[in-house]
Structures are given as structure tokens and as C-alpha cells.
Amino acid sequence: MIGKLNHVAIVVPDLAAGSAIYRDTLGAKVSAPVNMPEHGVTTVFVELSNTKIELLQPLGDDSPIAKFLSRNPDGGMHHVCYEVADIIMARDNLVAAGARVLGDGNPKIGAHNKPVLFLHPKDFCGTLIELEQV
């Protein structure tokens, strides 16, 4: 059902500093920051030859990742994103298998302007999983 790894998301307390580490220290190509108010985050993408790293910073105090950052003030890995061909079919198969979809269960438009869903980490070895339709 799942395809390739699309990205690994890392929450950072300072997006500019995190971007500089990947750009200046590691020599990676880093996108410009994009505010995503509907998700409560600001993102940048670090382009790698085989995948991407998404750096996330809370956009406001009510951001869903603000709580994560309060527990992990230095930041840390937040989720992994896998590609799927049909997000509705993937969701229905996962729910039938007993997996829990976060939120209202309906896809939202993600950072790549494609439908995404998040799966409960307790159902996947403690890892928050994002599915993105490609």
C-alpha cells in the first residue's frame, strides 16, 4: 500500500537556525519558509537526492506542534511521510485493519498541495505517520 518515503519531519525551535545547519553545515538545498496557518506551522524543505527533510516550527501558541516543542525544547523527529497512490483507498484499508486516522478522518491539503492524512502513533510502533497522495 505505501510507496516511497516522501520526507522525515523534524520540529525545530528556530527555523532559521535549523535551515542554516542543513544549508551551511551539511551543504543541502533548503527551500524558503512557508507559513501554513491551516496546519499551525511554518515549514522548510531540505532537498536530498533520495528524499526530503521537513523542518517545522510552530506558527502561534495553539500550533499542534507547540506541545511537542514544550516537551522537547531542542526539537526532534516528529513524523515520517509515506506516499500512497490513492489516499481514500489507503485510509479505508487502514481503518478496516484497525488503524486510527487522526482528526476527522478526511484528507487535508498538505505542504506539497496534495492530500494528506495522519495516523495514530500508537498503531505504528510509536511513530506518527503522514500519508500523502502522489
QUILINPE-V835524 format. One record per run of one state. SS is the DSSP state (helix for helix, strand for strand, loop for the rest). FROM is the first residue (numbers start at 1). LEN is the number of residues. Records with the same first field share a line. If there is no record, write none. Layout:
SS=FROM-LEN / FROM-LEN
This chain:
loop=1-4 / 12-3 / 26-3 / 31-3 / 37-4 / 48-4 / 59-7 / 72-4 / 85-2 / 97-4 / 102-6 / 110-5 / 120-1 / 124-4 / 134-1
strand=5-7 / 29-2 / 34-3 / 41-7 / 52-7 / 76-9 / 101-1 / 108-2 / 115-5 / 128-6
helix=15-11 / 66-6 / 87-10 / 121-3
